[in-house]
Amino acid sequence: MSKGWRNNLILAVVMAAAAGGLWILDARESARDEADKLSRSVGALRADAATSVEFRDGSGQSVTLTREGERWAITAPGALRTNGEAVKGLLEVLGRNYEKKVVDSVTDPTPFGLTAPAARLLVKDAKGASTVLLVGSTTPANPQKRYASLGEKGPVVLMANSDLAKVMQPVNDLRDKRLARTESTDLTRIVLKKRSGESIRLAREPEGAWHLEAPLKDRADANRINAWIFALTGSQGTAFQTTGPEGEGAWSVELTPAKGDNETFTIWRVAETLVASRAGEPDWMLLPKYLVEELDKSAMDLVAMRPVESKSAFDTLRLESEGKSASAEKRADRWPRDEWGSIEEMLSRDAYRGVPLKTDGTPLVTITLGQGDKARVLRVYQEKNATIVTLPDRPVSLELTPLQAESLQKAVSALLTPSAS
């Protein structure tokens, strides 16, 4: 018994020593791997220490970028709106590691594609220290790898294409291609002027809702206006060009943010393309064609489309048509007949579009919501194939959708028959 206990103890000690030895070996191996990785670092500077960048792409275009606080800005060849995320991606290469060193110095740049590099990156910090990276325009036998020079004359190293992808982006990818700098959520006012002379002016109320100020004063439709504003502010350009159209643009847009200066841009339609000029920039940006549909919208496309904003407005309903009338009261959230519910549902849905205010003619049916001082009178007209509702205290009428019109017609016909109660 005693001998067996001693054998187990000795075995436990041996196993513990072996485990400790393995841990020490693993720690030393990890330290060697970390040291090896640091020795193969691409940049002597960290990205967060960089204060200026000179970048030239494979086409020969070049820019200078300067850090302004936490943001990067293109400062040469001119002040251009900058895509901060693209600049961060460009600098990510400073934290990468090369696979292996090929040569210590370059005597003949041709085999490495360094005669005309695919990209050149010069990064400096506030103390004047710098890092230079040149990316070779040719690849070695392995197409997943590429040569790079850590300095003008080497050493030349082998790197993964994936680590160099963002360094090989075109200069124009460092530019902000959003049509507008101002975020839609920061806007307080929008003015869109068209060459035809029409002008749409909108303002945001303190609680967040938008309303039209010109060419008419009315509520704006929340869904439609948000989509319209997002199209104007969020559209992305596809390319830049140095030459552009002359004369007056087809559209001009002025955006007023809650803080900061107003932003303006002008858009031309040239054959089948759209080009925009942004204030302070020397060239023109190509825009997607779909934006024409948004720019050509009229104020009538943006007005509030719901005849009645909330079902809470319904407690009583009265119909009048051709000398006949019927009325009902909703109790316990229920109408005495389903047809009254159909009218409530129809008036609580978005109409098809806004139309000029209808003020003449005999209504097809008059609908009164509520009673007493809270009563609201809606008049429904039939014009050819369009069913139009004129609303109290609004400068426009609304054309109902075919489904709304059919639902209303069936309900009115059923409720105003002699057997209706």
Secondary structure, DSSP 4 states (H G I P E B T S, - for coil): -HHHHHHHHHHHHHHHHHHHHHHHHHHHHHHHHHHHHHHTBS-SS-GGGEEEEEEEETTS-EEEEEEETTEEEEEESS-B-B-HHHHHHHHGGGG-B-SEEEESS-S--GGGT-SS-SEEEEEEETTS-EEEEEE-SS--SSTTEEEEESSTT--EEEEEHHHHGGGGS-GGGGB--BS-SS-GGGEEEEEEEETTS-EEEEEE-TTS-EEEEESS-EEBPHHHHHHHHHHHHH-B--EEES----S--SEEEEEEESSS--EEEEEEEETTEEEEEETT-SSEEEE-TTHHHHHT--GGGTB---SSS-GGG-SEEEEEETTEEEEEE-BTTB-SSHHHHHHHHHHTS--SEEEEPP-SS--SEEEEES-GGG-EEEEEEEETTEEEEE-TT-SEEEEPPHHHHHHHHHHHHHHTSTT--
